[in-house]
Amino acid sequence: MRDSQRMDVTQKGVRFFSLSKEFALPTKPMELDTNRIPWAWVGCDCNATSPCFSQSRCEALATHRSVPSVSPTLLMADLAGARAMVRWVGTNEPFMVDAITTILRATCHGPGAFFIDSGMNEGAWTVLGAYFGCRTIGIEPQPQCIASAEASLKINGLNSHILNAFLTPSPMTSSIDMSVPCNGGFQPSNRTGRTSRNSGHAQVGSLRLDDLAELWDAHASIALWHLDVEGAEIMVLRSAARLFAARKIKRVMFEISLTRWGKFGVNSKKAGLDELKKLFKGWACTWACNGQPFPWTPVARREVYCAPPWNEHSDLGWGLFDVYCVAPGVDPVWNATVEALR
C-alpha cells in the first residue's frame, strides 16, 4: 500500500489511524458553545452553521489532507480516546506539531540525544521522538494511557522507555481512577504517602527525572523536554534540578497552567513565575506560537495571539500558555514566525 493511500488499519483487534492525517483534520469532535444559556457541548463539523466552524481549518483539510512534517507511515492506536486527543492538538495547537517535529528532526542525531515527554498521555509525541531517532522517555501517571503508547510504538517498529509515574522532587503516591479513559486534562485525585486499596483505582508512585541513570551517560543530553502536566509543571521541573545544574537540558517546551498551581503547593502566580524566571535565567524563553519574549508576569490568555500562519490554522487563534525555552549558546532550531505550514 502506498503511503498516500494508507488509511485506518486493524491488527489483532486494535484499530490504528494515520497520525499525519488526524493531525490535519480541522474540527474538534466537540466544542463548548458559550453562546448558549446554559453552556452546552455541541458537535463540530465543516458546516458553516456549526458554532465551532473554522473556515481556515476546513480549507486546510481540503488543501493538505495531512501534516507534511509527520510521516504518513506513522500509525497510532485508536485506544483510550487517542484519536480525539491527537485531533485536538492538530486543531488547536498546530504550532506544536510543527515545533516538535522540526526540533526532533534537527536534533535527534547521535547516540546521546534524548527526548523527554512528560505528560505523555496517548503517546503521539513519544512516537515522534522515537521515529526521529532520539532516545525517548515517555512519562505518564495514568495507567490507562500506557496501552495506546506501547501499541503505537510496536506497530511502527519503534522503541521508547515508558514510565508509569509522576515526576516530583520528593516521593509521593496518588490514587488514579481507572474507570475513566486516558484524559488530556488529567488531575490527580489525591496524594498520599501510603497506598490505599480503592476499588477501580491504581496507586501510582513518583520519581525524580534526575534520578534516571541513563540521563547521566557521558554523552547524554536532553535535546528537547516537552511538558504538558496540567499545572504540575513547577513540581516536575524541580525533579530535574541536578540536570539543570549540570547543563544536561538544552530545550524545554512546556505549557504553563498557572491557575492550577495552588493544587501543587505553589502559593501564588507571582511566586511560581518568579521561580521559573530564576530557573531559566540566561535562557531565551518565548511564547511558543508567536516567538515573542515571555514576560514572566501573569497575562490574560486572550491577550496572547499566535503569529501567522498559526492564527489562521488554529480554531483558538490565541496561544494558550505554551512557552519555549532554549539554554544559553544552544540553537533554538525552530521559531513561530514561519511563512507557511511545512
C-alpha positions in Angstrom: 0.0 0.0 0.0 1.4 3.4 -1.0 1.9 5.9 1.9 -0.6 8.4 0.4 -3.3 5.7 0.4 -2.7 4.4 3.9 -5.9 4.5 5.9 -7.1 3.1 9.2 -5.9 -0.5 9.7 -6.8 -3.2 12.3 -4.3 -5.6 13.8 -5.2 -8.2 16.4 -8.4 -6.4 17.2 -6.9 -3.0 17.6 -7.6 -0.2 15.1 -4.8 2.2 14.1 -5.1 5.5 12.4 -2.7 7.8 10.5 -1.1 10.3 12.8 -0.4 12.7 10.0 -3.9 12.6 8.6 -5.5 13.0 12.1 -3.3 16.0 12.9 -4.6 17.6 9.7 -8.3 17.3 10.4 -9.8 20.7 11.0 -12.5 20.1 13.5 -12.7 19.2 17.1 -15.1 16.3 17.9 -16.9 18.6 20.3 -16.9 22.2 21.4 -18.3 24.1 24.4 -20.8 26.6 23.0 -20.6 29.5 25.4 -23.2 31.5 23.4 -25.9 29.2 24.7 -27.6 29.6 28.1 -26.7 27.4 29.8 -23.5 26.5 28.1 -23.6 23.2 26.2 -21.3 20.8 24.4 -22.1 20.6 20.7 -20.7 18.6 17.8 -18.3 20.2 15.3 -18.1 19.8 11.6 -17.3 21.8 8.4 -20.8 23.2 8.1 -20.8 27.0 8.3 -23.7 26.8 10.8 -21.6 24.9 13.3 -20.8 27.0 16.4 -17.2 25.9 16.1 -16.8 26.2 12.4 -13.3 27.4 11.3 -13.1 28.2 7.6 -9.3 28.3 7.6 -9.1 24.8 9.2 -11.7 23.4 6.9 -9.8 24.8 3.9 -6.6 23.3 5.3 -8.3 19.9 5.3 -9.1 20.3 1.6 -5.7 21.6 0.7 -3.3 19.4 2.8 -5.1 16.2 3.9 -2.1 15.5 6.1 0.6 17.3 8.0 3.7 17.3 5.8 6.1 17.3 8.8 4.7 14.0 10.1 5.4 10.8 8.1 2.3 9.3 6.6 3.6 5.9 7.6 3.2 6.5 11.3 0.2 4.9 12.9 -1.4 5.5 16.3 -3.5 3.0 18.3 -7.2 4.1 18.4 -7.4 3.4 22.2 -8.5 5.4 25.2 -9.5 8.5 23.3 -6.2 8.8 21.5 -7.8 9.9 18.2 -9.7 12.8 19.8 -6.6 14.0 21.7 -4.4 13.9 18.5 -7.1 15.8 16.6 -7.4 18.4 19.4 -3.7 19.2 19.2 -3.8 19.5 15.4 -6.8 21.7 15.6 -5.9 24.0 18.5 -2.1 23.8 18.6 -0.8 23.2 15.1 2.3 25.2 16.0 3.2 22.5 18.5 3.2 19.9 15.7 5.5 22.0 13.6 7.7 23.0 16.5 8.3 19.5 17.9 8.8 17.7 14.6 11.2 20.4 13.4 13.2 20.3 16.6 13.3 16.5 16.7 14.3 16.2 13.1 17.2 18.5 13.6 18.5 17.3 17.0 17.8 13.6 17.3 21.2 12.6 15.8 23.9 10.9 17.7 23.5 8.3 20.4 23.3 10.8 23.3 20.3 12.8 22.2 17.2 12.4 24.4 13.6 13.5 24.1 11.6 13.5 27.3 7.8 13.6 27.0 6.3 14.4 30.4 2.5 14.1 30.5 2.9 11.6 27.6 -0.8 11.0 27.5 -1.8 8.9 24.5 1.9 8.9 23.3 1.8 10.8 20.0 4.9 12.9 20.9 6.7 9.9 22.3 6.1 8.0 19.0 7.5 11.0 17.1 10.6 11.2 19.3 11.4 7.6 18.7 10.7 7.9 15.0 13.2 10.8 14.6 15.8 8.8 16.4 16.0 10.3 19.8 16.4 8.1 22.9 12.9 8.8 24.0 11.4 8.6 27.5 7.7 8.9 27.9 6.4 9.5 31.4 2.7 9.4 32.2 0.9 8.8 35.6 -2.3 7.4 34.1 -2.0 3.7 33.7 -4.9 3.7 31.2 -2.8 5.7 28.7 0.1 3.3 28.6 -1.5 0.7 26.2 -2.0 3.3 23.5 1.6 4.4 23.5 3.0 0.9 23.7 0.8 -0.4 20.9 1.7 2.6 18.7 5.4 2.1 19.2 5.1 -1.6 18.5 3.2 -1.3 15.2 5.7 1.3 13.9 8.7 -0.8 15.0 9.9 1.8 17.4 11.3 1.7 20.9 10.9 4.0 23.9 11.3 3.9 27.6 7.8 4.2 29.0 7.4 5.0 32.7 4.0 5.0 34.6 4.9 7.5 37.2 4.6 11.1 38.4 7.7 13.4 38.3 8.1 15.0 41.7 11.1 16.4 43.7 10.2 14.2 46.7 8.4 10.8 46.9 4.6 10.7 46.7 1.8 8.3 45.7 -1.5 9.2 44.1 -4.7 7.3 43.5 -5.7 7.1 39.8 -9.3 6.4 38.8 -9.0 3.6 36.3 -12.7 3.7 35.3 -12.2 6.8 33.2 -10.4 6.9 29.8 -6.9 8.4 29.3 -7.5 12.1 29.8 -5.5 15.0 28.3 -6.7 17.3 31.2 -5.9 14.7 33.9 -5.6 16.0 37.5 -4.6 13.6 40.4 -7.5 12.8 42.7 -5.5 12.7 45.8 -1.9 12.4 47.0 -0.9 10.3 49.9 2.3 8.9 51.5 0.8 5.4 51.7 -1.1 3.0 49.5 -4.9 2.5 49.8 -6.9 -0.1 48.0 -9.8 1.7 46.5 -11.9 -0.4 44.0 -11.2 0.7 40.5 -8.2 2.8 41.4 -4.5 2.3 40.9 -1.7 3.6 43.2 0.9 5.4 41.1 4.2 6.5 42.6 6.7 9.1 41.6 10.4 9.6 40.7 12.8 12.4 40.0 13.9 12.9 36.5 17.5 13.5 37.6 17.5 10.0 39.2 17.3 8.3 35.8 20.7 6.8 35.3 20.5 6.8 31.5 20.5 10.6 31.5 23.9 10.7 33.2 25.8 8.9 30.4 28.8 10.9 29.5 27.4 11.9 26.1 23.8 12.2 27.1 21.9 15.5 26.7 18.2 16.3 26.6 17.7 17.8 23.1 14.1 18.6 24.0 12.0 18.2 27.1 8.2 18.5 26.5 6.0 19.1 29.5 2.2 19.1 29.4 1.2 18.3 33.0 -1.8 20.5 33.7 -0.5 22.7 36.5 2.2 20.4 37.9 5.0 22.0 35.7 6.9 23.6 38.6 6.9 20.4 40.6 8.0 18.4 37.5 10.8 20.9 36.7 12.0 20.7 40.3 12.6 17.0 39.8 15.3 17.8 37.3 17.3 20.3 39.4 20.6 18.4 39.1 20.2 18.0 35.3 19.7 21.8 35.0 22.7 22.4 37.2 24.8 20.0 35.0 23.6 21.7 31.9 22.2 18.5 30.5 19.0 20.1 29.3 19.1 22.0 26.0 15.5 22.9 25.3 12.2 22.9 27.2 8.8 23.2 25.7 6.1 23.5 28.4 2.6 24.6 29.0 2.0 26.9 31.9 -1.3 26.3 33.7 -0.8 28.9 36.5 -4.4 28.8 37.6 -3.9 25.2 38.8 -0.6 25.8 40.7 -2.3 26.0 44.1 -3.1 22.3 43.9 0.6 21.6 43.8 1.8 23.8 46.6 2.7 27.0 44.7 1.3 29.8 46.8 0.8 32.5 44.2 1.1 33.1 40.4 3.9 35.6 41.2 5.8 33.2 43.3 5.6 30.5 40.6 6.6 32.8 37.8 9.5 34.2 39.9 10.7 30.6 40.4 10.5 29.8 36.7 12.3 33.1 35.8 15.1 32.2 38.2 15.3 28.6 36.8 15.5 29.9 33.3 17.8 32.9 33.9 20.0 33.4 30.9 17.8 31.2 28.7 15.9 32.5 25.7 12.2 31.9 26.6 9.4 32.9 24.1 5.7 32.3 23.6 5.7 29.1 21.6 3.2 30.3 19.0 4.4 33.8 18.3 8.2 33.9 19.1 7.9 37.0 21.4 9.8 37.1 24.7 7.9 35.5 27.6 7.3 38.3 30.2 7.2 36.1 33.4 4.2 38.0 34.6 0.5 37.0 34.6 -1.2 37.7 31.3 -4.8 37.1 30.3 -4.9 34.1 27.9 -6.8 36.0 25.3 -4.2 38.8 25.2 -1.7 36.3 23.6 -2.2 35.8 19.9 -0.4 33.5 17.6 1.8 34.7 14.7 0.8 33.8 11.1 0.2 31.2 10.0 -0.8 29.8 13.3 -3.5 32.4 13.9 -5.1 31.2 10.6 -4.7 27.5 11.2 -5.9 27.3 14.8 -9.5 27.4 16.0 -8.4 29.3 19.0 -6.1 31.9 17.4 -4.6 32.6 20.8 -1.5 30.9 22.2 -2.5 29.2 25.4 0.5 29.4 27.7 3.0 27.2 25.8 6.5 28.5 26.4 9.7 27.5 24.6 13.0 28.0 26.5 16.4 27.4 25.0 19.6 27.2 27.0 22.4 29.7 26.5 24.5 29.0 23.4 22.1 26.4 22.1 20.5 26.7 18.6 16.7 27.1 19.1 16.2 25.3 15.7 12.6 26.5 15.5 10.6 29.7 15.8 7.0 30.5 15.4 7.4 33.2 12.7 7.4 30.8 9.7 5.7 31.8 6.5 3.7 28.7 5.9 2.8 25.3 7.3 5.5 22.7 6.5 
